[in-house]
Amino acid sequence: MSTASGSANALPAPSRLTADTRREFRAAALDHLKRAVRESAMRISVDMSATREVDESGIGALLMLEKRAREQMVATRLLNADSSVRRVLRLAGVEYLFEFDG
């Protein structure tokens, strides 16, 4: 089984994960998850290093990815999440759903 957890295999998140970018991110995330499932990955990773803003639409996109991944027995790891991004996830009460690295 592969882990697909390194940043080389990570899905890059946009600098603003908001209503303006959620559709594009959602489509890329679902494609990323499909590849991970085909490769029998135990987790998928999202590189959040460029992300500086997340709104409720962005949280929704991340939650959709986490839920779909969990349904496939795949964990979701957020790499290099800025402290402000983690704070938004914590305030929304969803930080515990994700693994974090970096």
C-alpha positions as CSV (number, residue, x, y, z in Angstrom):
1,M,0.0,0.0,0.0
2,S,1.2,3.5,-0.9
3,T,0.8,6.4,1.4
4,A,0.7,9.3,-1.1
5,S,1.5,11.6,1.8
6,G,4.6,13.5,0.6
7,S,4.3,17.0,-0.8
8,A,5.4,15.7,-4.3
9,N,2.1,13.8,-4.5
10,A,0.1,16.4,-2.7
11,L,-2.8,18.3,-4.3
12,P,-1.9,22.0,-4.2
13,A,-4.6,24.2,-2.7
14,P,-5.1,27.7,-4.0
15,S,-3.9,30.9,-2.2
16,R,-7.5,31.7,-1.6
17,L,-9.8,28.7,-0.9
18,T,-13.0,30.6,-1.2
19,A,-16.3,30.7,-3.1
20,D,-14.3,31.9,-6.2
21,T,-12.0,28.9,-6.2
22,R,-14.0,26.1,-4.6
23,R,-15.4,24.5,-7.8
24,E,-12.0,24.2,-9.4
25,F,-10.5,22.9,-6.1
26,R,-13.4,20.4,-5.6
27,A,-12.9,19.0,-9.1
28,A,-9.1,18.7,-8.7
29,A,-9.6,17.2,-5.2
30,L,-12.0,14.5,-6.4
31,D,-9.6,13.6,-9.2
32,H,-6.8,13.4,-6.7
33,L,-8.8,11.1,-4.5
34,K,-9.8,8.8,-7.4
35,R,-6.1,8.4,-8.2
36,A,-5.2,7.7,-4.6
37,V,-7.9,5.1,-4.3
38,R,-6.7,3.4,-7.5
39,E,-3.2,3.3,-6.0
40,S,-4.5,1.9,-2.7
41,A,-3.2,4.9,-0.8
42,M,-3.8,5.1,2.9
43,R,-4.0,8.9,2.9
44,I,-4.2,11.8,0.6
45,S,-2.4,15.1,1.1
46,V,-3.3,18.7,0.3
47,D,-0.5,21.2,0.2
48,M,-1.8,24.3,2.0
49,S,1.6,26.1,1.9
50,A,0.2,28.8,-0.5
51,T,-3.2,29.1,1.2
52,R,-3.7,32.3,3.2
53,E,-7.4,32.6,3.1
54,V,-10.2,30.1,3.7
55,D,-13.9,31.0,3.9
56,E,-17.0,28.8,4.5
57,S,-17.0,27.6,0.9
58,G,-13.4,26.5,1.2
59,I,-14.1,24.7,4.5
60,G,-17.0,23.0,2.7
61,A,-14.7,21.9,-0.1
62,L,-12.2,20.5,2.4
63,L,-15.0,18.7,4.3
64,M,-16.3,17.2,1.1
65,L,-12.9,15.8,0.3
66,E,-12.4,14.5,3.9
67,K,-15.9,12.8,3.8
68,R,-15.3,11.2,0.4
69,A,-11.9,10.1,1.4
70,R,-13.1,8.6,4.7
71,E,-15.8,6.7,2.8
72,Q,-12.9,5.0,0.9
73,M,-11.0,4.4,4.2
74,V,-8.4,7.1,3.2
75,A,-7.2,9.7,5.7
76,T,-6.8,13.4,4.6
77,R,-3.6,15.2,5.6
78,L,-3.2,19.0,5.2
79,L,0.5,19.8,4.6
80,N,2.1,23.2,5.6
81,A,-1.2,24.7,6.8
82,D,-0.6,28.3,8.0
83,S,-1.6,29.1,11.6
84,S,-4.5,31.3,10.3
85,V,-5.9,28.5,8.2
86,R,-5.7,26.1,11.2
87,R,-7.4,28.7,13.4
88,V,-10.3,28.9,10.9
89,L,-10.7,25.2,10.9
90,R,-10.5,25.1,14.7
91,L,-13.1,27.8,15.0
92,A,-15.4,26.0,12.6
93,G,-15.0,22.9,14.8
94,V,-13.5,20.7,12.1
95,E,-9.8,20.7,12.7
96,Y,-10.0,17.3,14.3
97,L,-11.1,15.7,11.1
98,F,-7.7,16.2,9.4
99,E,-4.1,15.1,9.9
100,F,-1.5,17.9,9.8
101,D,2.1,17.9,8.8
102,G,4.5,20.8,8.6
